[in-house]
Amino acid sequence: MHGVRKELVLMQARAVGLPLHEVQLPADCNDATYDAEMGRALIRARAEGITAVAFGDLFLEDVRRYREGRLAAVGIDALFPLWGLNTQALAREMVRAGLKAHVTSVDTEQLDGGFAGKTFDDRFLDDLPACVDACGERGEFHTLCYEGPMFAAPLSIRSGEVVQGGRFVYADVLPAP
């Protein structure tokens, strides 16, 4: 649903200096398969000494309970450092701090598909309808961050094709040649 190429996620991990542990999920992944694969990955993480996982969730209680339950089952703490923050203020703060992101997908049941491919910036935030969360917390849109204070260097990217896929509009992002 994010519409982000694996190669770009790998580039992000290198740019922020963090290890990336891949979990292979089929394209038509159902909840049972997701739970099983993520469960195995969490057990491996715990065996490697991971004691806590941080999430960027902001206010969805059901998502938080789900994450806490899955992690508690394997003895890992769930951390929510952004929980309860005002999302409009947080979005503006991220932009002011130098975060740059590309809107990679839009759920057209929640937001006009024309927002796909836009830059997550003040203009984007100004143009969002009042019913859409500024951080896309309800899945209204997803982004690929490509530059910011956490990056050693910006990702070299270029915009690709914009396509409709079911209820989502995807704006592809490619590594720059």
Secondary structure, 3 states (H helix, E strand, C coil): CCCCCHHHHHHHHHHHCCCCCCCCCCCCCCHHHHHHHHHHHHHHHHHCCCCEEECCCCCCHHHHHHHHHHHHCCCCEEECCCCCCCHHHHHHHHHHCCCEEEEEEEECCCCCHHHCCCECCHHHHHHCCCCCCCCCCCCCEEEEEEECCCCCCCCCEEEEEEEEECCEEEEEEEECC
